[in-house]
Amino acid sequence: MDGALEGIIESFQDITPRVRLEKQKEELIVKLRIALESVRQLQKLLPICSSCKKIRDDQGYWMQLESYFGQHSEISFTHGLCPGCAEKLYGVLLRPEPEEK
C-alpha cells in the first residue's frame, strides 16, 4: 500500500420514517399550542348567575361575588346603594352630596 485510494465505501439509509415522525411532532406541537391558548381563554371566563350574581368556582360551588373575589384576589369590598336601588327599595332617591366650596 503506497497510500493510494483503493476504494470507497458508501452507506445509504432511508430516513423517510424519521422525517415523517418529525413532521408529526411539529404538527402535534402546533395543536398543543392552540389547545393551550383555548384553555387560557376559558380561564378568563367567570361563570356568574345572571339573577343573584353568585359566581361558580372551579369545584362547582356557587358563592357570593364578594367571597369569591376575597379568596381569589386582594380586593376588599365596601357596600352601599346606588340611587336606582335606593329608590326601588326605600322609595328614596339618593343624590350625591353637593361639594362644599
C-alpha positions as CSV (number, residue, x, y, z in Angstrom):
1,M,0.0,0.0,0.0
2,D,1.5,3.2,-1.1
3,G,-1.3,5.5,0.2
4,A,-3.3,5.4,-3.0
5,L,-7.0,5.3,-2.8
6,E,-8.1,1.8,-3.3
7,G,-11.9,2.0,-2.8
8,I,-14.8,3.9,-1.4
9,I,-17.5,2.6,0.9
10,E,-20.8,4.3,0.8
11,S,-23.7,3.8,3.1
12,F,-27.3,4.9,2.5
13,Q,-30.1,4.9,5.0
14,D,-33.8,5.6,4.3
15,I,-34.7,8.5,6.7
16,T,-38.3,8.7,5.4
17,P,-39.8,7.4,8.7
18,R,-37.7,9.8,10.7
19,V,-38.7,12.8,8.6
20,R,-42.4,11.7,8.9
21,L,-42.1,11.5,12.7
22,E,-40.5,14.9,12.8
23,K,-43.4,16.4,10.8
24,Q,-46.0,14.7,13.0
25,K,-44.1,16.0,16.1
26,E,-44.2,19.6,14.7
27,E,-47.9,19.3,13.9
28,L,-48.6,18.0,17.4
29,I,-46.8,20.9,18.9
30,V,-48.9,23.3,16.9
31,K,-52.1,21.6,18.0
32,L,-51.0,21.6,21.6
33,R,-50.2,25.4,21.4
34,I,-53.7,26.0,20.0
35,A,-55.2,23.9,22.8
36,L,-53.2,25.7,25.4
37,E,-54.4,29.1,24.1
38,S,-58.0,27.9,24.2
39,V,-57.6,26.8,27.9
40,R,-56.1,30.2,28.7
41,Q,-59.1,31.9,27.1
42,L,-61.5,29.7,29.0
43,Q,-59.7,30.5,32.3
44,K,-60.6,34.1,31.7
45,L,-64.3,33.3,31.8
46,L,-66.1,33.7,35.1
47,P,-69.4,31.9,35.4
48,I,-71.8,34.3,37.1
49,C,-75.6,33.8,37.8
50,S,-77.5,36.4,35.8
51,S,-80.1,36.7,38.6
52,C,-78.3,36.6,42.0
53,K,-74.8,37.4,40.7
54,K,-73.2,34.4,42.6
55,I,-70.0,33.0,41.0
56,R,-69.4,29.4,40.3
57,D,-65.9,28.3,41.5
58,D,-63.7,25.5,40.0
59,Q,-65.3,22.9,42.2
60,G,-68.8,23.8,41.0
61,Y,-69.9,25.7,44.2
62,W,-71.8,28.9,43.9
63,M,-70.6,31.7,46.2
64,Q,-71.2,35.4,46.7
65,L,-69.3,37.7,44.4
66,E,-67.6,39.3,47.4
67,S,-66.5,36.0,48.9
68,Y,-65.1,34.8,45.5
69,F,-63.0,37.9,44.9
70,G,-61.9,37.9,48.5
71,Q,-60.5,34.4,48.1
72,H,-59.0,34.9,44.6
73,S,-57.6,38.4,44.8
74,E,-56.6,41.2,47.2
75,I,-59.8,43.0,46.6
76,S,-61.9,44.1,49.6
77,F,-65.5,45.3,49.2
78,T,-67.5,48.0,50.9
79,H,-71.2,48.2,50.4
80,G,-73.6,51.0,49.6
81,L,-76.7,51.5,47.4
82,C,-76.8,53.0,44.0
83,P,-79.6,55.7,43.5
84,G,-81.8,53.3,41.5
85,C,-81.7,50.5,44.1
86,A,-82.3,53.0,47.0
87,E,-85.4,54.3,45.2
88,K,-86.7,50.9,44.4
89,L,-86.1,49.5,47.9
90,Y,-86.9,52.5,50.1
91,G,-88.7,55.0,47.8
92,V,-85.9,57.5,48.4
93,L,-83.9,58.9,45.5
94,L,-80.3,59.3,46.7
95,R,-78.3,62.1,45.2
96,P,-74.7,62.8,45.8
97,E,-74.0,65.4,48.4
98,P,-73.0,68.7,46.9
99,E,-69.4,69.6,47.4
100,E,-68.6,72.4,49.9
101,K,-66.8,75.4,48.4
